[in-house]
Structures are given as C-alpha cells and as structure tokens.
C-alpha cells in the first residue's frame, strides 16, 4: 500500500521543500518508526506501507519548527503529529497537509 504526504505552506500557497516527515506504527505498547523522509520541491514524500502495518494505528510527524526557522518564524506547533488508521484494501492513500505558523489542516484522500 502506498502512502503519500503533500505539504503546502498556507501562508504562501507554495509546496514545502525539505520538511522532515516520519511515519510510525503502534505496536508492543509504543510507537515504532517505520519510515522517515524529507519533502521534495513539490512538497511531497511517501513510502510503501506493508499490509500488516496498514492494519495498525499509524502516525505521521512533521518537524515544522525546522521549516519555519528557515523563514525566520517561530511556529505555535513546533511538531505536528497526525494519528490515523489506513485499514481497507485500497492501494494508495494521500495525506495533504497545509501548515502555517499558527496551525494546520489535514485531509485524507483515498486513491
């Protein structure tokens, strides 16, 4: 199963380049890292999630403080963590996230 994240700066409307992103699964009473990446020039990053992990609780973490520091801005949320469950049998999910110094918006798109 493919999981893609796309991050847009809500202040400028531009894709967020160079944002560290981490995917974790919940297992054995704690969160365990499955993947980490960095958004590209189009604000995108993604990974393959195996079927077993797709059945568990998952969370994406975005290290927004690093991005906003490059703009000389201190964000209210230094890190954004989004917990979710994929489940199902679809082959691809996209998680568009719009960030700004004072907040964020998350959607889920099943493809």
N, C-alpha and C positions, 0 to 999 in steps of 0.2 A: 504494500500500500504506500502510495506517495503522499507526503505531507509537505506543503509549501507554505512559506510565510512571506508576505509582502508588507513592507513598512513604508509609510508615507509621512512626511513632516506636514502636519496640519496647518502650520503657520505659513509655510512657503508653497505647499502643494507639490513639492518635489520628493522623489524617492530618497530614502535614507541609505546612504552608502557607508559601509564599514561598521555597521552595528553588530556587536556580538550577540548571538542568539544561541540558546541552549534548550534541548529537549530532554525531559526526564520522565521516567515511569515510576509508578509507586509499586513497590514490592518489598517483602520482608520488613514491613513496618517502617520503611523510609523511602525517600526519593533517591533514585539511581540514574545517573546520567546515561543517556542513550546516544546522544549526538550533540556536537556543537559546531557552529558555523558563523559566518560573517555575511551580512547582506552585501550584494554586489551593487553596481552602478544603477541598476533598475530597482533597488530596494528589496531584492528577492534573495531567498536562501531556502534550502529544503533538503529533505532526506527521505530515505525509504524506511518505513516502519514495518517490522515483521508482524504477521497476523497475531501472534501471541501478545506482543506489546500493545497492539491496537485494541485488545480487549481489556486492557488495564487503564486505570486513571493515568493521564498524561499531563504534563505542564510545560509550557514554553516560557522561558525567561529572557527578557530583553534588557541589556545593560544600557539604559538610556542616558545615564549620567555621563558616560564617555562621549556619546554623540553630542549632547548639548554643551559639554565643556569645550568642544572644538568651535562652538558658536559663541562662546563667552557667556553662556546662560546656565543658571543653576535650576534644574527642574524640580518640581514638587515630588515627583516619583523618580527616585534615582534608579530604580529597577522595577520593571513591570513583569508580573508573573500571571499567566493565564492558565487556569486548570480546566481540563475538558476530557471528554471521552469520545473516541472515534467509533468503535464498535462497527456493526454493519458489514456489508460486503463490497462497498464501493472501493474503487481502485485509487481514487485521488481526492484529497481534501486541500483546500486553500484557506489560510487564515490571514485575511487582510487586517492590518492594524494601522491606525492613524494616531500619531503621537504629537504632542505639543508640550511645552514646558509645564502646563498646568493640568494635564490629563491625557486620556487616551480613549479610543473607541476600537472595539474588536467585533468582527463578524466571522461567520463560518460559511464557507461555500463548498458544497459537495459537488464534485465534478465526475 
